[in-house]
Amino acid sequence: PAATTTAEAAPTKPAPPATTETSAPVPAAESEPSAPLPVVFDRLRAAAQKHSPSLFPSLQGGELLERGEEHLRIAASNAFHARRLEDRTNELADLCRHFFGRSLRIEIEVAGEPASPPNPLRPGAGSRPADREAARQRRHEALNHPAVNVALEVLQGDIVDIRPLGGRLS
């Protein structure tokens, strides 16, 4: 009888995938420091859509106004999106740190408007007693507005913070 031998195959390593994806976006600013601001912002939005989906809607429609070595100035399309970006500053800073390869100071503003002043609805806003009293009065009016009370009742919600929309108080 013929002897049969079995050869054990050496364990094979799986072949690397044809395309590899990383968890961090490609740093556009480091590889292309002279890229136009709209191109850089398009890439930043694409990175946000993929890696920070909660930021993407607020970046959509915005624009990158200025890019320096240590800062970015972003204009959101409206006050609502500007506030959402400000509320998610840490997440936006993390995205930018991964995207640009370094920490940056990020300034958010509404397109066509200067950077926002201190919030006049918060008590203590302004340095004069008259300013503080006006802020207290606006807060009181907002808390006692009939539409606010109906919304709280219907939605069974609580007021966490009061902020003006678009810088208008009326």
Buried (B, 14 or more C-beta within 10 A) or exposed (E): EEEEEEEEEEEEEEEEEEEEEEEEBBBBBEEEEEBEBEEBBBBBBBBBBEBBEEBBBBBEEBBBBEBEEEEBBBBBBBBBBBBBBBEBEEBBBBBBBBBBBEEBEBBBBBBEBEEBEEBBBBEEBBEEEEBBEBBBEBBEEBEEEEEBEEEEEEEEEEEEEBEBEEBEEE
